[in-house]
Amino acid sequence: MVLRQGDDVLARLETLMVDEDIPSAMLSGFGFAGQITFGFFDFEAREYMPKSYENVEVTNLTGSLAWKDGKPLPHLHATAGNASFEAVGGHLLALEVGRGSMELYVTILPNRLERATDASIGANVLQLGPAV
């Protein structure tokens, strides 16, 4: 996929999963972010501590596309750098494409993967069968 300025990356991936009936996938990418929000999971509070940045270059975007409760649930992490060559990163909470573009490479997997909330930590965890 090639996304352009103003595109909401997570929303576009969710739409792709539904429209193309993607059972699961691995994802990688890079490009320019007008706005990006990372989260660091606080296990005590059981929530993400968010921090947003503007006009950065996403140097690496990686993750998986799975489902939870019948809805698509991308799980992505990223690293982004600014004009001073300082990098930040973490769990991706939001990403809007900035000037230029965002290139995403989606590798579709044959089996449907599901996520479920692990009650002991309060976070969504990928569920794999017993043989995996």
C-alpha positions in Angstrom: 0.0 0.0 0.0 1.1 3.6 -0.6 -0.7 6.1 1.6 -0.7 9.8 1.1 -0.8 13.0 3.2 -3.7 13.0 5.6 -4.4 9.2 5.5 -5.1 7.6 8.9 -2.8 4.5 8.8 -4.7 2.4 11.3 -8.1 3.1 9.8 -6.9 2.3 6.3 -5.4 -1.0 7.6 -8.7 -1.9 9.3 -10.6 -1.1 6.1 -8.2 -3.2 4.1 -8.6 -6.2 6.4 -12.4 -6.1 6.1 -12.6 -5.3 2.4 -10.1 -7.9 1.3 -11.1 -10.5 4.0 -7.6 -10.8 5.3 -7.4 -13.6 7.9 -4.1 -12.2 9.4 -0.9 -10.5 8.1 2.5 -9.2 9.0 3.3 -5.6 8.2 6.3 -3.4 7.7 6.7 0.1 6.4 8.2 3.5 6.5 7.4 7.1 5.4 6.5 10.6 6.7 4.2 11.2 9.6 2.3 14.5 10.0 1.2 13.2 13.5 2.2 10.1 15.3 1.2 8.9 18.8 3.2 6.3 20.7 2.1 4.5 23.8 4.1 2.9 26.6 2.1 0.3 28.5 1.8 0.9 32.2 1.1 -2.5 33.7 0.1 -1.1 37.0 -2.5 1.3 35.5 -3.3 -1.2 32.7 -3.3 1.5 30.1 -1.0 3.2 27.6 0.8 6.4 28.5 0.6 8.3 25.2 3.0 10.8 23.7 2.5 12.5 20.3 5.0 14.0 17.8 4.6 16.0 14.6 6.4 16.1 11.3 8.7 13.1 11.8 10.0 10.4 9.5 8.9 6.9 10.4 12.1 4.9 9.8 10.5 1.5 10.8 7.0 0.3 11.2 6.4 -3.3 12.0 3.6 -5.4 13.4 0.7 -7.8 12.9 -2.8 -7.6 11.7 -5.3 -9.9 13.6 -8.9 -9.8 14.9 -10.6 -9.3 18.2 -14.3 -9.7 18.8 -15.0 -9.8 15.1 -13.2 -6.5 14.4 -9.7 -5.9 12.9 -7.0 -5.1 15.4 -3.6 -4.0 14.0 -0.8 -4.3 16.6 2.1 -2.1 15.4 5.3 -0.6 16.8 7.3 2.1 15.1 10.4 4.2 15.3 10.5 7.8 14.1 13.2 10.4 13.8 13.2 14.2 13.6 15.3 16.7 11.8 17.9 16.6 14.6 18.3 12.8 14.0 16.8 12.0 17.4 14.6 8.9 17.4 11.6 7.9 19.5 9.4 4.9 19.3 7.0 2.5 20.9 3.5 1.0 20.5 1.6 2.8 17.8 -1.6 4.4 19.0 -2.2 6.7 16.0 -0.5 7.7 12.8 -1.5 10.2 10.1 0.6 10.4 7.0 2.5 13.7 6.5 3.9 15.3 3.4 5.2 12.7 1.0 3.9 9.2 1.5 3.9 6.0 3.7 4.8 2.7 2.1 3.4 -0.4 3.8 4.2 -4.0 2.9 1.4 -6.4 3.9 2.3 -10.1 3.9 -1.0 -12.1 4.2 -1.0 -15.2 6.3 -3.4 -18.1 5.6 -4.8 -18.6 9.1 -7.1 -16.2 11.0 -5.4 -14.9 14.1 -7.3 -13.6 17.1 -6.3 -11.4 20.0 -7.9 -11.6 23.5 -7.4 -9.5 26.6 -5.2 -11.2 29.1 -6.9 -10.5 32.4 -3.6 -10.9 34.4 -2.0 -7.9 32.6 -4.9 -6.1 31.0 -3.5 -6.1 27.5 -4.5 -7.8 24.3 -2.4 -10.9 23.5 -2.2 -12.9 20.3 -3.9 -16.3 20.7 -2.1 -19.2 19.1 -3.2 -22.9 19.0 -1.6 -25.4 21.4 0.6 -26.9 18.6 2.3 -23.5 17.9 
